[in-house]
Amino acid sequence: MTLIAIQFGNALGGAVIVETVFSRQGIGRLVVTVITQKDIPVVQGVVLMLALIQVSMNLILDISYGVLDPLLSTAESPSSSPMRESLSPSFGFS
């Protein structure tokens, strides 16, 4: 699932290249056009929109981890977990 979120970000970045090379109209072509025209407010808006989409995807992914894997959604703190104590090295000291 983590790879899906990473690949989604890569697809958003790759849209600029694909749309420019193949002369397709889309968000990537819009970014290239407004950057060459130095239309800063549109560039800021598009970058903000793409960042919000990426953050939303990561948030949805993080929430879905808790829903799909019940072991991750326990309310116990990690420092008081018995598993944590068994994994910590003792280095021979008491």
C-alpha positions in Angstrom: 0.0 0.0 0.0 2.8 2.4 0.7 4.1 1.9 -2.8 0.7 3.0 -4.2 1.0 6.3 -2.5 4.6 6.8 -3.6 3.7 5.8 -7.2 0.8 8.2 -7.2 3.2 11.0 -6.4 5.5 9.9 -9.1 2.6 9.8 -11.6 1.7 13.4 -10.7 5.3 14.4 -11.4 5.5 12.3 -14.6 2.3 14.0 -15.9 4.4 17.1 -16.8 6.8 15.1 -18.9 4.2 12.9 -20.6 1.8 15.8 -21.4 4.6 17.9 -22.8 6.1 15.2 -25.0 2.8 14.0 -26.4 1.2 17.4 -26.6 -1.7 16.4 -24.4 -3.8 19.0 -22.5 -3.7 18.5 -18.7 -2.3 19.7 -15.4 1.3 19.0 -16.4 1.0 21.0 -19.6 -0.7 23.8 -17.6 2.3 23.9 -15.3 4.8 24.1 -18.1 2.8 26.8 -19.8 2.3 29.1 -16.8 5.9 28.7 -15.8 7.1 29.8 -19.2 4.6 32.7 -19.0 5.8 33.5 -15.4 2.2 33.5 -14.1 3.2 33.0 -10.4 -0.3 32.9 -8.9 -1.4 30.0 -11.2 1.9 28.2 -10.5 1.3 28.6 -6.7 -2.3 27.3 -7.1 -1.3 24.3 -9.1 1.5 23.4 -6.8 -0.8 23.8 -3.7 -3.4 21.6 -5.3 -1.0 18.9 -6.2 0.5 19.0 -2.7 -2.9 18.8 -1.1 -3.7 15.8 -3.3 -0.5 14.0 -2.3 -1.0 14.8 1.4 -4.6 13.6 1.2 -3.5 10.3 -0.4 -0.9 9.7 2.4 -3.5 10.5 5.0 -6.0 8.1 3.5 -3.3 5.5 3.4 -2.3 6.0 7.0 -5.9 5.8 8.1 -6.5 2.6 6.1 -3.5 0.9 7.8 -5.4 1.2 11.1 -8.6 -0.1 9.6 -7.0 -3.0 7.7 -4.6 -4.1 10.4 -6.2 -4.2 13.8 -2.8 -4.8 15.5 -1.7 -1.3 14.5 -4.8 0.4 16.0 -4.2 -0.6 19.7 -4.3 2.2 22.3 -1.3 0.9 24.2 1.8 3.1 24.0 4.8 1.5 22.3 7.1 2.1 25.3 5.1 -0.1 27.6 4.6 -2.9 25.2 5.9 -6.3 26.3 7.2 -6.9 22.8 9.3 -3.8 23.0 10.9 -5.0 26.2 11.7 -8.4 24.7 13.3 -6.8 21.7 15.5 -4.4 23.6 19.1 -5.5 23.9 20.5 -6.1 27.4 24.2 -6.3 26.5 24.7 -8.7 29.5 23.9 -6.0 32.1 21.3 -6.5 34.8 
